[in-house]
Amino acid sequence: QGLAALVSAWRTHPDLHAIGALLPLVPPCVGTEQLVFFTSTMPAVLGEIGSYIGFVLEVMPLIHAANVARRETPCDRTILYLVQVGLAALREGQELPSTRSLALDLLAQIWALYPERLHRLRINVHEALAGASSLDATTSEAEHTAAGNVMRALKNATRLAEVEVQLTALIAMARLFENFALSGDENAVEAAASLFRALGFALIENHHEIIIRVFLERTLSHLLAHHPHVAVGTLLKPLLKQAAHYGYNNCDFDFLLMLAKHGALETTHAVQLLQFLAEVCISDAMLGRTATIPLLVLVERFAAEPLVLDYLEVFAERSLARLIP
């Protein structure tokens, strides 16, 4: 009854919710009965899956903070139940795009709050959502880690038709990358590398979708600016191939400039980028001057490298041959 009254107030008085006057009441009421709260009480009061997930997203940080203060953690079954709720809501054709977006946010939130637990716990994605009693941490060949399932769900969401769902997944992946990249935990660092690769391949796969492409280029530029040791070479060849096939614009050259300046760019990959930029410089009357900016950055950075010098010699000969038949 107390939760029902709180939910009613939450819906009826958004002004009180906005100033944070309602949800702080939840952790003291829940106490240590978190499994019952998430698996029985909340579904009975909230009913619809979108409302349930939305409420979990609101209260979970508060409950987590209360757990930290009491030096407690939710049981494995609670975490697995919430992950299973998110995975169930993502089944294609089952829920509205807005609900699938909420489900992605829920999965990302749980992974961010409990990364070590999700790397350890295992879950069977083929099971239908059932009661909490059917979810445990046992291991079998048919099961995978909860973190692995969340990662697959995020990757799959970047390929869906709804832009809203795609953007939600991409934003969640970028936030998780920043959350894990500076961690000292081996699993978290590995997850950060996987998330960055997934963002890079999402850029390649969505190169023909201008909205997603521009968003990803700016997001990756931000991540690279704050994480100078991330390897970028593996992105270049497929990225440049897509640019040659689908075309390019000013935003693309802003991203290529970031790659040209990035400290982890190796010489062999710098030559690949140099070749693309040089071709644009001499063959594209519209964007040729724009391409000279990252090109000159590369020339200055790698001027002492034999591979770069060899290519510049060949480039100069071919350019002069075009200009002076």
Secondary structure as UniProt FT lines:
FT   HELIX           2..12
FT   HELIX           14..18
FT   TURN            19..20
FT   HELIX           23..25
FT   HELIX           26..30
FT   TURN            31..32
FT   HELIX           34..36
FT   HELIX           37..41
FT   HELIX           42..46
FT   HELIX           49..70
FT   HELIX           76..89
FT   TURN            92..94
FT   HELIX           97..113
FT   HELIX           115..120
FT   STRAND          122..123
FT   TURN            125..126
FT   HELIX           132..134
FT   TURN            141..142
FT   STRAND          144..145
FT   HELIX           146..157
FT   TURN            158..159
FT   HELIX           163..181
FT   HELIX           186..205
FT   TURN            206..208
FT   HELIX           210..226
FT   TURN            228..229
FT   HELIX           233..246
FT   HELIX           250..261
FT   TURN            263..264
FT   HELIX           267..283
FT   TURN            285..287
FT   HELIX           288..301
FT   TURN            302..304
FT   HELIX           306..323
//
